Amino acid sequence: MAGRIRSTVPLVRKALSSDSRAALFSELSRNYATAPAKEQKVKVPVTMYGVSGNYASALYIAAVKANALEKVESELLDLIEASKTSPKFSQFMKDLSVPTDTRVKAMTDISGQAKFGDLTKNFLVVLAENGRLKHIDAIAKRFAELTLAHKGELKATVTTVIPLPPVEEKELKETLQEVMGKGKKVNIEQKIDPSILGGLVIEFGQKVFDMSIRTRARQMERLLKEPINF
């Protein structure tokens, strides 16, 4: 296992090289500001993709400028927890048939009752206006990853068939540490999934390195099904 982990280092470095510069979303983040402030250039510490990544990045930039990163993260998590305990509320956020003004009013009222700050409230209103409330779980997850990265930390999820022995977990952590560079703290979360059959899957940020036997078997199956040209 240790040898296999070491062999992934060049692959990880190659994948990271294209994302060496974090995207700048200053223009988008202005939508969430409540008042003009001294211009401050902020870069996201980890490049994010897709709807959830773009919104999380814009919110991160606005929160850093407002010095409210932890407050916004806490408020987002409170909202997510509330949706988990209320199926009706959860369904409401996913239902695109609800009129925009109804969604906006609901988010404004909820923010007021929960005493959310203006930044979080305005962000939720923007999501309501754009029909993106259904992405709130993914956005909150991406935002939490950005907050960790802001602190110089990286969360890596490692999926295996059986728990990694302490020695191999240490080896993997050191490998990721080497890839991410000095000054970064790597936190590993282990997940058990017998369906991958063997090997391991590493996820950090929005990157996935799938070295499972299941994926290799599928790749081999596709190759065997391809026609042979003589």
Residue, then its C-alpha position, 0 to 999 in steps of 0.5 A: m500500500a505504501g508503495r502505491i501511495r508514493s506512486t500517486v504523488p506525480l499524478v497528484r502534482k500534475a493535476l494540481s499544476s493547472d490550478s496553481r492560481a485561484a480564480l478571482f470572483s471580485e465582481l460577483s462578490r460585490n452582489y453580496a456586499t451591503a455597503p461600499a468598502k475600501e477595495q481589497k483584492v482577495k483570492v480564493p485559496v482553492t479553485m472551485y468549479g460548478v454552480s456550488g463552487n462559483y457561489a461559495s467562492a463569491l461568498y468567501i471573497a465577500a466574507v473575507k472582505a467583511n471580516a466575517l468568515e467564521k460568522v457566515e460559515s456558522e450561519l450557513l451551517d445553522l440553516i443546513e441543520a434546520s433544513k435537516t430537521s424540517p422536511k417541509f423547509s427542505q422541500f421548499m428550497k428545492d421546489l422551483s415552482v415556488p414564485t421568486d417573490t415567495r422564496v425571497k420573502a421566506m429567506t428574508d424572514i428566516s434570516g431575520q428570525a435567525k438573526f443572520g448577518d446582512l451578508t448571509k441574508n443578502f446571499l440567501v436572497v440572491l440564491a432565492e432570486n436565481g433559483r439556486l436554493k436547491h444547491i445550498d447544501a453543496i454551497a455550504k460544503r464548498f464554503a466550509e472547504l474554503t474556510l479550512a483552506h483559509k486557515g491553511e488546512l486541507k480535508a482529504t476524504v479517503t475511501t477504502v474497503i477496510p480502515l487504513p492501518p495507522v502507518e499507511e494513514k501516516e504515509l498518505k498524510e505525508t504524501l498529501q502534505e508533500v503535494m500541498g506544500k509547506g504551511k498546510k495542515v492535512n486532515i484525513e477523514q476515512k470512509i469505508d465502502p466495500s463496493i470499491l472492492g479494493g484500492l482507495v479513492i482520495e477526495f480533497g476539494q473538488k479533486v478525486f483520485d480514484m485508484s479503486i479496483r472497481t474503477r480499474a475493472r470497469q476500465m478493463e471491461r470497456l477496453l475488452k468490449e472495444p472492437i479490434n482493428f486488424 
